[in-house]
Amino acid sequence: MTCCAAIGCGGDGGGGEGAWGDRAGSSSSAGRASAGSRAPSSPDAAVVDDAGRGGRAGGSSNVGGSNPGGSNAGGSGGAAGSAVTPPSPTTVAGCEDELTTQLPDDLRCTGLYADLASKQVAPSVRAFKPATELWSDGASKQRWIYLPPGTKIDNSDPDSWMFPVGTKLYKEFSSSGHRVETRIFWKEADKHWLKATYHWSADEASAMRFDGGQVDVAGKPYFIPAAKDCDRCHKGREEKTLGFEQVLLALSGAQGLTLQELTRAGLLTDPPSGSSFSIGDDGTGNAAPALRWLHVNCGVSCHNPNTAAEGYSSDLRLRLPAESIDGRSPAEFESLRTTIGVASSTPEWRNRTRITKGSARNSLLYQLASVRNIADPDNQMPPVASRVVDAEGIMLLDKWIASMR
């Protein structure tokens, strides 16, 4: 049982700059704006960056405000059914020719900041925060998305959104009060994503492309994973993005450019009919927080029905169904049907029960999530890009499992 998450494989960016080839005409995306489900590891879909370099992707900002087209991503502008046209990307002096068909070496030229020196975010990007955040070894994160003017997200499949060409997702990581890395994930062409990570200087005056490795942050080690680590997670999504999706933007706790705001601003092709989204009770009173945690840390990336996903062959399914978060009981969700009382099919853990009612310590899922094993990372969950256990997340699992009867 594998699960890809944390600093290296999370949320909205990831990987070194590269291009993923996608399978045209896949069944889940027929007739939609973009298709794709081929994993980067397949022979004819290798991750190839534009300059032979690795790295990863992301961004950050405040998540409040009222301008649907601006960097403060909350807000009240825009009527449902009429798309709000965001401002055009800000051109930074000296970067006029940088962002064409490859990502620049300098974060200043990616379109995130109107002025990097003052940390002024460009007015064309929108901040957002998922309802439940991916665990990133204690690092704090901020996120942005840029949607080209006049475009919409194709959400006809609520579990697999397709983004217009030109979309950019940014994520910024901070540790010990210091900016450390910012990632960008850019849909440069149909079925073609580029990604890169930028490492901030100690004085935060600049951020340049970085290929992964350990860095020093205020005297403490901080690990930035390489591209290959991130690809293990991001190949589990058709559009390769992880954190900007219906479940995480619909549930309580989401901020900024939420599902409600996207609908109100006319930025979705198929606005959802419901206005209330929640996970019901399975009889324990403790399922919802645990299922949200499993969804973002395990289900979105690896343990889902996408045949390219890292954990697909295990038949463990931890992604929440977008159309079923309407308050109904999760008793029939795959998150429960493939875990409670179910033996693992993975050879090294064969016949060990994934979740044993009433006993977290006898539950394989809990055991793998509650340890870190640098020498043998395949015996931890997630197996990549995390060296610190999420103590709060483990408590949610423990409480839920203990209350099962």
DRENDO-1510 file (C-alpha; in Angstrom, 1 decimal, always signed):
<recs>
REC; n; res; u; v; w
REC; 1; MET; +0.0; +0.0; +0.0 .
REC; 2; THR; +1.6; +3.3; -1.1 .
REC; 3; CYS; +0.5; +6.9; -0.6 .
REC; 4; CYS; +2.3; +9.9; -2.2 .
REC; 5; ALA; +2.0; +13.2; -0.4 .
REC; 6; ALA; +3.8; +15.7; +1.8 .
REC; 7; ILE; +6.3; +18.4; +0.8 .
REC; 8; GLY; +7.5; +16.8; -2.4 .
REC; 9; CYS; +4.3; +15.5; -4.0 .
REC; 10; GLY; +1.6; +17.7; -2.8 .
REC; 11; GLY; -1.2; +19.8; -3.5 .
REC; 12; ASP; -1.0; +21.8; -6.6 .
REC; 13; GLY; +2.4; +21.5; -8.0 .
REC; 14; GLY; +5.3; +19.1; -8.0 .
REC; 15; GLY; +8.1; +17.5; -10.0 .
REC; 16; GLY; +11.0; +19.1; -11.8 .
REC; 17; GLU; +10.2; +21.0; -14.9 .
REC; 18; GLY; +9.0; +18.5; -17.4 .
REC; 19; ALA; +6.3; +17.6; -19.9 .
REC; 20; TRP; +3.9; +14.8; -19.4 .
REC; 21; GLY; +2.6; +13.2; -22.6 .
REC; 22; ASP; -1.0; +12.1; -22.2 .
REC; 23; ARG; -3.1; +9.4; -23.8 .
REC; 24; ALA; -5.5; +11.1; -26.2 .
REC; 25; GLY; -9.1; +9.9; -26.3 .
REC; 26; SER; -9.1; +8.3; -22.9 .
REC; 27; SER; -12.5; +7.2; -21.9 .
REC; 28; SER; -12.8; +9.5; -18.9 .
REC; 29; SER; -12.1; +12.6; -21.0 .
REC; 30; ALA; -13.7; +12.0; -24.3 .
REC; 31; GLY; -15.3; +15.2; -25.7 .
REC; 32; ARG; -13.6; +17.3; -23.1 .
REC; 33; ALA; -11.1; +20.1; -23.4 .
REC; 34; SER; -8.1; +18.0; -22.5 .
REC; 35; ALA; -7.4; +14.3; -22.1 .
REC; 36; GLY; -4.8; +12.3; -20.5 .
REC; 37; SER; -4.0; +9.5; -18.1 .
REC; 38; ARG; -0.7; +8.0; -19.2 .
REC; 39; ALA; +1.9; +7.9; -16.4 .
REC; 40; PRO; +5.2; +9.6; -16.9 .
REC; 41; SER; +6.8; +6.3; -16.3 .
REC; 42; SER; +5.4; +4.7; -19.5 .
REC; 43; PRO; +8.1; +4.4; -22.3 .
REC; 44; ASP; +6.4; +6.9; -24.6 .
REC; 45; ALA; +5.5; +9.4; -22.0 .
REC; 46; ALA; +8.7; +10.2; -20.2 .
REC; 47; VAL; +9.0; +13.4; -18.2 .
REC; 48; VAL; +11.2; +15.6; -20.4 .
REC; 49; ASP; +12.0; +19.1; -19.3 .
REC; 50; ASP; +12.9; +21.9; -21.7 .
REC; 51; ALA; +16.5; +22.1; -20.6 .
REC; 52; GLY; +17.3; +18.7; -19.2 .
REC; 53; ARG; +16.7; +19.9; -15.7 .
REC; 54; GLY; +14.7; +18.7; -12.7 .
REC; 55; GLY; +12.8; +20.6; -10.0 .
REC; 56; ARG; +9.2; +21.1; -8.9 .
REC; 57; ALA; +6.2; +23.4; -8.8 .
REC; 58; GLY; +3.9; +25.7; -6.6 .
REC; 59; GLY; +3.1; +29.2; -5.2 .
REC; 60; SER; +1.5; +31.4; -2.3 .
REC; 61; SER; -0.5; +34.4; -1.0 .
REC; 62; ASN; -3.2; +35.7; +1.3 .
REC; 63; VAL; -6.5; +34.1; +0.8 .
REC; 64; GLY; -9.0; +36.8; +1.5 .
REC; 65; GLY; -10.5; +39.7; -0.4 .
REC; 66; SER; -13.3; +40.5; -2.8 .
REC; 67; ASN; -12.0; +40.8; -6.3 .
REC; 68; PRO; -12.7; +37.7; -8.3 .
REC; 69; GLY; -10.0; +38.6; -10.8 .
REC; 70; GLY; -7.4; +39.6; -8.4 .
REC; 71; SER; -4.8; +38.0; -6.2 .
REC; 72; ASN; -7.0; +38.2; -3.0 .
REC; 73; ALA; -9.0; +35.2; -3.8 .
REC; 74; GLY; -12.1; +35.3; -1.6 .
REC; 75; GLY; -14.8; +37.7; -2.5 .
REC; 76; SER; -18.2; +38.6; -3.8 .
REC; 77; GLY; -17.7; +39.8; -7.4 .
REC; 78; GLY; -19.1; +38.0; -10.5 .
REC; 79; ALA; -22.6; +36.6; -11.2 .
REC; 80; ALA; -23.2; +32.9; -11.6 .
REC; 81; GLY; -23.3; +31.9; -15.3 .
REC; 82; SER; -21.2; +34.8; -16.5 .
REC; 83; ALA; -17.5; +34.3; -16.5 .
REC; 84; VAL; -15.5; +37.0; -14.8 .
REC; 85; THR; -12.5; +37.9; -17.0 .
REC; 86; PRO; -9.4; +38.2; -14.9 .
REC; 87; PRO; -6.7; +40.7; -15.7 .
REC; 88; SER; -4.0; +39.7; -18.2 .
REC; 89; PRO; -0.7; +38.5; -16.8 .
REC; 90; THR; +1.6; +41.1; -15.4 .
REC; 91; THR; +4.7; +41.6; -17.4 .
REC; 92; VAL; +7.7; +42.2; -15.2 .
REC; 93; ALA; +10.5; +44.4; -16.5 .
REC; 94; GLY; +13.3; +42.3; -18.0 .
REC; 95; CYS; +11.1; +39.2; -18.4 .
REC; 96; GLU; +9.3; +40.1; -21.6 .
REC; 97; ASP; +10.7; +37.2; -23.5 .
REC; 98; GLU; +11.1; +34.7; -20.7 .
REC; 99; LEU; +7.7; +32.9; -20.4 .
REC; 100; THR; +7.1; +31.5; -23.9 .
REC; 101; THR; +7.4; +27.7; -24.2 .
REC; 102; GLN; +9.6; +27.0; -21.3 .
REC; 103; LEU; +9.8; +28.1; -17.6 .
REC; 104; PRO; +12.4; +30.7; -16.7 .
REC; 105; ASP; +15.3; +30.3; -14.3 .
REC; 106; ASP; +14.1; +33.2; -12.2 .
REC; 107; LEU; +10.8; +33.1; -10.2 .
REC; 108; ARG; +10.4; +36.8; -10.9 .
REC; 109; CYS; +9.6; +36.0; -14.5 .
REC; 110; THR; +6.9; +33.3; -13.9 .
REC; 111; GLY; +4.0; +35.7; -13.6 .
REC; 112; LEU; +3.4; +35.1; -9.9 .
REC; 113; TYR; +4.7; +38.4; -8.6 .
REC; 114; ALA; +4.1; +41.9; -10.0 .
REC; 115; ASP; +7.0; +42.9; -7.8 .
REC; 116; LEU; +9.1; +40.2; -6.1 .
REC; 117; ALA; +11.1; +42.7; -4.0 .
REC; 118; SER; +8.0; +43.8; -2.1 .
REC; 119; LYS; +6.2; +40.4; -2.5 .
REC; 120; GLN; +3.4; +42.1; -4.4 .
REC; 121; VAL; +1.4; +39.4; -6.1 .
REC; 122; ALA; +0.2; +39.9; -9.7 .
REC; 123; PRO; -3.5; +40.9; -9.9 .
REC; 124; SER; -4.1; +38.1; -12.4 .
REC; 125; VAL; -3.6; +35.3; -9.9 .
REC; 126; ARG; -6.2; +34.0; -7.4 .
REC; 127; ALA; -5.4; +32.7; -3.9 .
REC; 128; PHE; -7.0; +29.5; -2.6 .
REC; 129; LYS; -6.8; +27.1; +0.3 .
REC; 130; PRO; -8.1; +23.6; +0.3 .
REC; 131; ALA; -10.5; +22.5; +3.0 .
REC; 132; THR; -8.0; +20.0; +4.3 .
REC; 133; GLU; -4.4; +20.6; +3.5 .
REC; 134; LEU; -1.8; +18.1; +2.4 .
REC; 135; TRP; +0.7; +17.3; +5.2 .
REC; 136; SER; +4.1; +18.8; +4.3 .
REC; 137; ASP; +6.2; +17.9; +7.3 .
REC; 138; GLY; +5.1; +21.0; +9.2 .
REC; 139; ALA; +5.8; +23.5; +6.4 .
REC; 140; SER; +3.2; +26.2; +5.9 .
REC; 141; LYS; +1.9; +26.8; +2.4 .
REC; 142; GLN; +0.1; +29.4; +0.4 .
REC; 143; ARG; -1.4; +28.8; -3.1 .
REC; 144; TRP; -2.5; +30.6; -6.2 .
REC; 145; ILE; -4.0; +29.8; -9.6 .
REC; 146; TYR; -4.0; +31.8; -12.8 .
REC; 147; LEU; -6.8; +31.1; -15.4 .
REC; 148; PRO; -6.4; +32.8; -18.8 .
REC; 149; PRO; -8.9; +35.5; -19.5 .
REC; 150; GLY; -12.2; +34.3; -20.9 .
REC; 151; THR; -11.6; +30.6; -20.1 .
REC; 152; LYS; -13.4; +28.1; -17.8 .
REC; 153; ILE; -12.5; +24.9; -16.1 .
REC; 154; ASP; -14.1; +21.9; -17.6 .
REC; 155; ASN; -15.7; +20.2; -14.6 .
REC; 156; SER; -18.1; +17.9; -16.5 .
REC; 157; ASP; -16.4; +15.0; -14.7 .
REC; 158; PRO; -16.5; +16.3; -11.1 .
REC; 159; ASP; -13.7; +13.9; -10.0 .
REC; 160; SER; -11.3; +15.0; -12.8 .
REC; 161; TRP; -11.3; +18.6; -13.7 .
REC; 162; MET; -9.7; +19.7; -17.0 .
REC; 163; PHE; -8.0; +23.1; -17.1 .
REC; 164; PRO; -7.7; +25.5; -20.0 .
REC; 165; VAL; -4.3; +25.9; -21.8 .
REC; 166; GLY; -2.4; +28.6; -20.0 .
REC; 167; THR; -3.5; +27.7; -16.5 .
REC; 168; LYS; -0.8; +28.1; -13.9 .
REC; 169; LEU; -0.8; +26.8; -10.3 .
REC; 170; TYR; +1.6; +28.1; -7.7 .
REC; 171; LYS; +2.5; +26.9; -4.2 .
REC; 172; GLU; +4.8; +28.5; -1.8 .
REC; 173; PHE; +6.4; +26.7; +1.2 .
REC; 174; SER; +7.7; +28.4; +4.3 .
REC; 175; SER; +9.5; +26.9; +7.3 .
REC; 176; SER; +10.6; +28.5; +10.5 .
REC; 177; GLY; +9.1; +31.7; +9.3 .
REC; 178; HIS; +11.2; +31.8; +6.1 .
REC; 179; ARG; +10.2; +31.3; +2.4 .
REC; 180; VAL; +11.9; +28.2; +1.2 .
REC; 181; GLU; +10.5; +27.1; -2.1 .
REC; 182; THR; +7.9; +28.2; -4.6 .
REC; 183; ARG; +6.6; +25.8; -7.3 .
REC; 184; ILE; +4.8; +26.5; -10.6 .
REC; 185; PHE; +2.8; +24.0; -12.6 .
REC; 186; TRP; +1.9; +25.4; -16.0 .
REC; 187; LYS; -0.3; +24.0; -18.7 .
REC; 188; GLU; +1.7; +25.2; -21.6 .
REC; 189; ALA; -0.3; +23.4; -24.3 .
REC; 190; ASP; -3.1; +20.8; -24.6 .
REC; 191; LYS; -2.0; +17.6; -22.7 .
REC; 192; HIS; +1.3; +19.3; -21.9 .
REC; 193; TRP; +2.3; +20.5; -18.4 .
REC; 194; LEU; +5.6; +22.1; -17.4 .
REC; 195; LYS; +6.7; +22.3; -13.8 .
REC; 196; ALA; +9.6; +23.7; -11.8 .
REC; 197; THR; +10.6; +24.6; -8.3 .
REC; 198; TYR; +12.4; +27.8; -7.1 .
REC; 199; HIS; +14.6; +28.0; -4.0 .
REC; 200; TRP; +14.5; +31.2; -2.2 .
REC; 201; SER; +17.7; +32.9; -1.1 .
REC; 202; ALA; +18.3; +33.3; +2.7 .
REC; 203; ASP; +17.3; +37.0; +2.5 .
REC; 204; GLU; +14.3; +36.2; +0.3 .
REC; 205; ALA; +15.4; +38.7; -2.3 .
REC; 206; SER; +15.4; +36.2; -5.1 .
REC; 207; ALA; +14.3; +32.6; -5.9 .
REC; 208; MET; +16.0; +30.6; -8.6 .
REC; 209; ARG; +15.3; +27.2; -10.1 .
REC; 210; PHE; +16.4; +24.2; -8.0 .
REC; 211; ASP; +16.8; +20.6; -8.8 .
REC; 212; GLY; +16.0; +19.1; -5.4 .
REC; 213; GLY; +18.1; +18.2; -2.4 .
REC; 214; GLN; +18.7; +19.3; +1.2 .
REC; 215; VAL; +18.9; +23.0; +2.1 .
REC; 216; ASP; +19.5; +24.9; +5.2 .
REC; 217; VAL; +16.6; +27.0; +6.7 .
REC; 218; ALA; +17.5; +29.0; +9.8 .
REC; 219; GLY; +20.1; +26.4; +10.8 .
REC; 220; LYS; +17.7; +23.5; +10.2 .
REC; 221; PRO; +17.8; +20.9; +7.4 .
REC; 222; TYR; +14.9; +21.1; +4.9 .
REC; 223; PHE; +14.5; +18.6; +2.1 .
REC; 224; ILE; +13.2; +19.5; -1.4 .
REC; 225; PRO; +12.4; +16.3; -3.3 .
REC; 226; ALA; +13.6; +15.7; -6.9 .
REC; 227; ALA; +11.3; +15.5; -9.9 .
REC; 228; LYS; +11.1; +11.7; -9.9 .
REC; 229; ASP; +9.6; +11.7; -6.4 .
REC; 230; CYS; +6.8; +14.0; -7.4 .
REC; 231; ASP; +6.0; +12.2; -10.5 .
REC; 232; ARG; +5.0; +9.2; -8.4 .
REC; 233; CYS; +2.1; +11.2; -7.0 .
REC; 234; HIS; +1.1; +13.5; -9.9 .
REC; 235; LYS; +0.8; +10.7; -12.4 .
REC; 236; GLY; -2.4; +9.6; -10.5 .
REC; 237; ARG; -4.3; +12.5; -12.0 .
REC; 238; GLU; -5.2; +13.1; -15.6 .
REC; 239; GLU; -4.3; +16.8; -15.4 .
REC; 240; LYS; -1.5; +16.0; -12.9 .
REC; 241; THR; -2.7; +18.7; -10.5 .
REC; 242; LEU; -3.7; +17.5; -7.0 .
REC; 243; GLY; -5.1; +20.2; -4.7 .
REC; 244; PHE; -7.4; +22.3; -6.9 .
REC; 245; GLU; -10.4; +19.9; -7.2 .
REC; 246; GLN; -14.1; +19.7; -6.3 .
REC; 247; VAL; -14.0; +18.0; -2.9 .
REC; 248; LEU; -11.2; +20.1; -1.4 .
REC; 249; LEU; -12.8; +23.3; -2.6 .
REC; 250; ALA; -16.3; +22.4; -1.6 .
REC; 251; LEU; -16.0; +21.3; +2.0 .
REC; 252; SER; -16.0; +23.6; +5.0 .
REC; 253; GLY; -12.6; +25.2; +5.6 .
REC; 254; ALA; -11.8; +26.0; +2.0 .
REC; 255; GLN; -10.9; +29.6; +1.4 .
REC; 256; GLY; -10.3; +32.0; -1.4 .
REC; 257; LEU; -11.3; +30.6; -4.8 .
REC; 258; THR; -13.6; +27.9; -3.5 .
REC; 259; LEU; -16.2; +25.9; -5.4 .
REC; 260; GLN; -18.8; +28.4; -4.5 .
REC; 261; GLU; -16.7; +31.3; -5.7 .
REC; 262; LEU; -15.8; +29.5; -8.9 .
REC; 263; THR; -19.5; +28.9; -9.6 .
REC; 264; ARG; -20.5; +32.4; -8.7 .
REC; 265; ALA; -17.8; +33.9; -11.0 .
REC; 266; GLY; -18.9; +31.6; -13.9 .
REC; 267; LEU; -15.5; +29.9; -14.1 .
REC; 268; LEU; -16.9; +26.3; -14.4 .
REC; 269; THR; -18.5; +24.7; -17.5 .
REC; 270; ASP; -20.9; +22.7; -15.4 .
REC; 271; PRO; -21.8; +24.6; -12.2 .
REC; 272; PRO; -22.8; +22.0; -9.5 .
REC; 273; SER; -26.4; +22.0; -8.5 .
REC; 274; GLY; -25.9; +21.5; -4.8 .
REC; 275; SER; -25.0; +24.3; -2.4 .
REC; 276; SER; -24.2; +22.3; +0.7 .
REC; 277; PHE; -21.3; +19.9; +0.8 .
REC; 278; SER; -20.4; +17.6; +3.7 .
REC; 279; ILE; -19.4; +14.1; +4.7 .
REC; 280; GLY; -22.1; +12.3; +6.6 .
REC; 281; ASP; -21.8; +10.1; +9.7 .
REC; 282; ASP; -20.9; +6.4; +9.4 .
REC; 283; GLY; -22.1; +5.7; +13.0 .
REC; 284; THR; -18.8; +6.6; +14.7 .
REC; 285; GLY; -19.2; +10.3; +14.8 .
REC; 286; ASN; -15.5; +10.5; +13.8 .
REC; 287; ALA; -15.4; +9.6; +10.1 .
REC; 288; ALA; -15.5; +12.9; +8.4 .
REC; 289; PRO; -12.2; +14.4; +9.6 .
REC; 290; ALA; -10.3; +11.1; +9.1 .
REC; 291; LEU; -11.8; +10.6; +5.6 .
REC; 292; ARG; -10.8; +14.1; +4.6 .
REC; 293; TRP; -7.3; +13.5; +5.7 .
REC; 294; LEU; -7.0; +10.2; +3.8 .
REC; 295; HIS; -8.5; +11.9; +0.7 .
REC; 296; VAL; -6.0; +14.6; +0.5 .
REC; 297; ASN; -2.9; +12.7; +1.6 .
REC; 298; CYS; -3.6; +9.4; -0.1 .
REC; 299; GLY; -6.6; +9.3; -2.3 .
REC; 300; VAL; -6.2; +12.3; -4.6 .
REC; 301; SER; -2.8; +11.2; -5.8 .
REC; 302; CYS; -2.2; +7.4; -5.4 .
REC; 303; HIS; -5.1; +5.4; -4.1 .
REC; 304; ASN; -7.8; +6.1; -6.7 .
REC; 305; PRO; -9.3; +4.5; -9.9 .
REC; 306; ASN; -6.9; +6.1; -12.3 .
REC; 307; THR; -5.0; +3.2; -13.8 .
REC; 308; ALA; -1.8; +5.3; -13.8 .
REC; 309; ALA; -1.9; +6.0; -10.1 .
REC; 310; GLU; +0.9; +4.6; -8.0 .
REC; 311; GLY; -1.5; +2.7; -5.7 .
REC; 312; TYR; -4.0; +1.6; -8.4 .
REC; 313; SER; -3.0; -2.1; -8.4 .
REC; 314; SER; -3.5; -2.4; -4.7 .
REC; 315; ASP; -7.3; -1.9; -5.1 .
REC; 316; LEU; -7.2; +0.4; -2.1 .
REC; 317; ARG; -9.3; +3.4; -2.8 .
REC; 318; LEU; -9.2; +6.5; -0.5 .
REC; 319; ARG; -10.4; +9.3; -2.8 .
REC; 320; LEU; -13.8; +10.7; -1.9 .
REC; 321; PRO; -16.4; +10.7; -4.6 .
REC; 322; ALA; -17.2; +14.3; -5.5 .
REC; 323; GLU; -20.8; +13.8; -6.3 .
REC; 324; SER; -21.4; +12.0; -2.9 .
REC; 325; ILE; -20.3; +14.6; -0.5 .
REC; 326; ASP; -23.8; +15.8; +0.1 .
REC; 327; GLY; -24.2; +14.7; +3.7 .
REC; 328; ARG; -25.0; +11.0; +3.0 .
REC; 329; SER; -23.4; +8.4; +5.1 .
REC; 330; PRO; -20.0; +7.3; +3.8 .
REC; 331; ALA; -20.7; +3.7; +4.7 .
REC; 332; GLU; -20.7; +2.7; +1.0 .
REC; 333; PHE; -17.7; +4.8; +0.1 .
REC; 334; GLU; -14.8; +2.9; -1.3 .
REC; 335; SER; -12.7; +4.5; +1.5 .
REC; 336; LEU; -14.6; +2.2; +3.9 .
REC; 337; ARG; -15.4; -0.8; +1.6 .
REC; 338; THR; -11.7; -1.3; +0.7 .
REC; 339; THR; -10.3; -0.8; +4.2 .
REC; 340; ILE; -12.4; -2.0; +7.1 .
REC; 341; GLY; -11.8; -5.7; +7.6 .
REC; 342; VAL; -10.0; -5.9; +4.3 .
REC; 343; ALA; -6.7; -7.7; +4.0 .
REC; 344; SER; -3.9; -6.0; +2.0 .
REC; 345; SER; -3.1; -7.4; -1.4 .
REC; 346; THR; +0.4; -6.0; -1.5 .
REC; 347; PRO; +2.9; -8.9; -1.3 .
REC; 348; GLU; +4.9; -7.5; +1.6 .
REC; 349; TRP; +1.8; -6.9; +3.7 .
REC; 350; ARG; -0.4; -9.7; +2.4 .
REC; 351; ASN; -3.2; -10.8; +4.7 .
REC; 352; ARG; -2.6; -7.9; +7.1 .
REC; 353; THR; -5.8; -6.1; +7.7 .
REC; 354; ARG; -5.9; -2.5; +6.5 .
REC; 355; ILE; -8.3; -1.3; +9.2 .
REC; 356; THR; -9.2; -3.5; +12.2 .
REC; 357; LYS; -12.3; -2.2; +13.9 .
REC; 358; GLY; -11.6; -0.8; +17.4 .
REC; 359; SER; -7.8; -1.2; +17.1 .
REC; 360; ALA; -5.6; +1.3; +15.3 .
REC; 361; ARG; -2.5; -0.5; +16.3 .
REC; 362; ASN; -3.7; -3.6; +14.6 .
REC; 363; SER; -4.6; -1.7; +11.4 .
REC; 364; LEU; -2.0; -1.7; +8.7 .
REC; 365; LEU; -3.1; +1.7; +7.3 .
REC; 366; TYR; -2.5; +3.4; +10.7 .
REC; 367; GLN; +0.8; +1.6; +11.2 .
REC; 368; LEU; +2.3; +2.8; +7.9 .
REC; 369; ALA; +1.0; +6.3; +8.4 .
REC; 370; SER; +2.5; +6.6; +11.9 .
REC; 371; VAL; +6.1; +5.8; +11.1 .
REC; 372; ARG; +8.9; +7.3; +9.0 .
REC; 373; ASN; +11.7; +5.0; +7.8 .
REC; 374; ILE; +14.3; +6.9; +5.8 .
REC; 375; ALA; +16.3; +3.7; +5.2 .
REC; 376; ASP; +13.2; +1.9; +3.8 .
REC; 377; PRO; +10.6; +4.5; +2.8 .
REC; 378; ASP; +8.4; +1.9; +1.1 .
REC; 379; ASN; +7.4; +0.8; +4.6 .
REC; 380; GLN; +5.9; +4.1; +5.5 .
REC; 381; MET; +3.0; +6.1; +4.1 .
REC; 382; PRO; +3.6; +8.2; +2.2 .
REC; 383; PRO; +6.7; +6.5; +0.8 .
REC; 384; VAL; +8.2; +9.6; -0.7 .
REC; 385; ALA; +8.9; +13.2; +0.4 .
REC; 386; SER; +8.0; +13.0; +4.0 .
REC; 387; ARG; +10.3; +12.5; +7.0 .
REC; 388; VAL; +8.0; +13.7; +9.8 .
REC; 389; VAL; +4.8; +12.0; +10.9 .
REC; 390; ASP; +1.6; +14.1; +10.9 .
REC; 391; ALA; +0.7; +13.7; +14.5 .
REC; 392; GLU; -2.6; +15.4; +14.2 .
REC; 393; GLY; -3.6; +13.3; +11.2 .
REC; 394; ILE; -2.6; +10.1; +13.0 .
REC; 395; MET; -4.8; +11.2; +15.9 .
REC; 396; LEU; -7.8; +11.6; +13.6 .
REC; 397; LEU; -7.3; +8.0; +12.2 .
REC; 398; ASP; -6.8; +6.6; +15.7 .
REC; 399; LYS; -10.0; +8.2; +17.0 .
REC; 400; TRP; -12.0; +7.1; +14.1 .
REC; 401; ILE; -10.8; +3.5; +14.2 .
REC; 402; ALA; -11.1; +3.2; +18.0 .
REC; 403; SER; -14.8; +4.3; +17.7 .
REC; 404; MET; -15.7; +1.5; +15.2 .
REC; 405; ARG; -17.8; -1.3; +16.5 .
</recs>
